[in-house]
Amino acid sequence: MLIDLSLPISTDQITGGEEFVRKIIDAGHAGTHFDVMDKSFPLEKFKTRGKVIDISHIRDREIEVADLGDIRIEKDDFVIFHSGWVGQLGYDIVDEYIHKSAELSDELVRHLVEAGVSLIGVDAAGAQPPKKHPAVDQYCADHGVFIIENLNNVDKLLDIPQPFTVYTAPLNRVDLTGLPCRVLVEAD
C-alpha cells in the first residue's frame, strides 16, 4: 500500500494577491517542500526508514525528547511528526496555518540531529515558530538533515506498523530556496 504524504496544491489555496502567490511558487515554498539552506539533497535520502510520532494532543507547550515515548530513533530515520495542523486548519499560507508549527524544542531538534536522522517531517508550516524557522532549518541542514514541511495524510501513518519505507523525491533544481517534493510511504 502506498500513502502519499505530498500536499496537493493549487493557486486557489494560496491567497494574498497574485504577485505574492507567484513569489511563493517561484521560490519553491508552496506545498510539501524543504528549505534548501544552501545545501543539496543527497540521493541516499531518497529511500529511508520512517517513524511517526503523534504530537497532535500537545497544544500548550513545546515538544520534548520525552514525547518520543518508546519509539527508538536510529541513524538515517525519517522522523515524521503528526501535529494535525494541516488537517485541522487546511493549507493556506497567509492565514492561521502559516503561524502554526510543530513546536519542536531546541533540545528535541538537537537530539534528532545527534541521533543522525536523515529527515524530519511535519504536517505544519515548520518545525518551530516563524521567528525561529530559518535558524532551525539552517542548523539541521548544516548537519545533513532537511526538515520537510507541509506533509499531508500523516494521520494515516498512525495505523500502520513502524518502521515503514519512505520515498522522498525533491525537484532537481539548484535555483530555488525551497524544493517542492513528493513524499510517499510504502506500508505492508
Buried (B, 14 or more C-beta within 10 A) or exposed (E): EEBBBBBEBEEEBBEBEEEEBEEBBEBBBBBBBBBBBEBEBEEEBEBBBBBBBBBBEBEEEBBBEEBBEEBEBEEEBBBBBBBBBBBEBEBBBBEEBBBBBBBBBEEBBBBBBEBBBBBBBBBBBBBBBEEBBEEBBBBBBEBBBBBBBBBBBBBBBEEBEBBBBBBBBBBEEEEBEBBBBBBBBBBE
